């Protein structure tokens, strides 16, 4: 009877942990599944060792592998060579090191690629907090757009720009009127630098070049949006005084 109770408790804990992982954004699930698998392996190894079905050497090796897996982020920080190799791996898989700009609102953080003109981003608040836009289907994106329209117009306009690029010619999205493209707010220097993808100390030539690069990709006549173009122009005007 005690063994049955213990087994049911283990199954219940495993079920709750799996539900917790499935509720996470898709790009975070893989790491959590790995952690669950490692945890389950440790539990099984301990149980086999305590019942005499596994030699202590096997248990020690399993523990060592788990420790090494958990210590990998620390090793990458301590040995820059490993970090460099990981960076080369990312580059081979599609990371080209292109200059990026960031436009952030209360609910969204959007990244603009200067070379490709592509947009992507992540959700900062609400039901889909932590999700990447590229992992969301159209129904989820339209649900998010409704939420943005109710909570923050800047976020709604950012997401509307993303939807226009991802689903060209398929709008309007979620029904109803589209957000006012002329609305906007104040901008500080740090935000302006982030929008143009520049660092503090950037000179006039760099500002003009970054502005030109972005407008070539995100001008309304080139498939961009009035909102993004206004933000990019506002950033340039602020930095140039």
C-alpha positions, 0 to 999 in steps of 0.5 A, a space after each residue: 500500500 505505501 508503494 502504491 501511494 508513493 507511485 500515485 504521488 509521483 505520477 501526480 507531481 509529474 502531471 503537475 510539472 508537465 502542465 506547468 511546462 506546457 503553459 510556458 512560451 514554446 521557446 522555453 519549453 525545451 529547456 524545461 523538458 530537459 530539466 524534467 528528464 534530468 530530474 526523473 533520471 536522478 529519481 530513478 537512479 536513486 531508487 535503483 541504487 537504494 534498492 540495490 539494483 544499480 551499482 553506486 558507480 553508475 549513480 555517481 556517473 549519472 550525478 556527474 552528468 547532471 551536474 555538468 549539464 547544470 553547470 554548462 551556463 557557468 562554463 560558457 561564462 568562464 571560458 570565452 572560447 566556448 561562448 565564441 564556438 556557440 556564437 559560430 553555431 548560431 551564425 551557421 543556423 541563420 544568425 547573421 549579426 545584422 544591425 537591429 533596432 528595438 521599439 518598445 511599448 508597454 506590452 511589446 518589444 519589437 526588433 527591426 532587422 536593418 538588412 532584411 527588413 523583418 520584424 519580430 518581438 516578444 510580449 511583455 505583459 498579459 496572457 501571452 507574457 514571455 511569448 515570441 510573436 513568431 511562435 504565435 498563430 494568427 488566432 493568438 495574434 489577433 487575440 493579443 491585438 484585441 488586448 493591446 487595443 484595449 490596454 495600450 494604443 502604442 502596443 496595438 500599432 506595433 502589433 498591427 505593423 507586425 501583422 501587416 508584414 507577416 500576413 500581407 494583404 490579409 487585413 484588417 485584423 480582429 475586426 473593428 477600426 484600426 488604431 490611430 496611426 498618428 497617436 504617439 508619445 514622448 521619447 527620450 534619448 535612450 529610446 531614440 538610440 534603441 530605435 535606430 540601433 545605435 549606442 551612446 556617442 553615435 555621430 551625426 553620420 551614423 544617425 543619418 545612415 541608420 535612419 536611412 537604412 530603416 526608412 528604406 525597409 519600414 517606410 509605408 511605401 515599402 511595406 512598413 507602417 505610418 507608426 514605425 516611420 513616425 517613430 524612426 523619424 522622431 528618433 532621428 530628429 531627437 538625436 540631431 537636436 
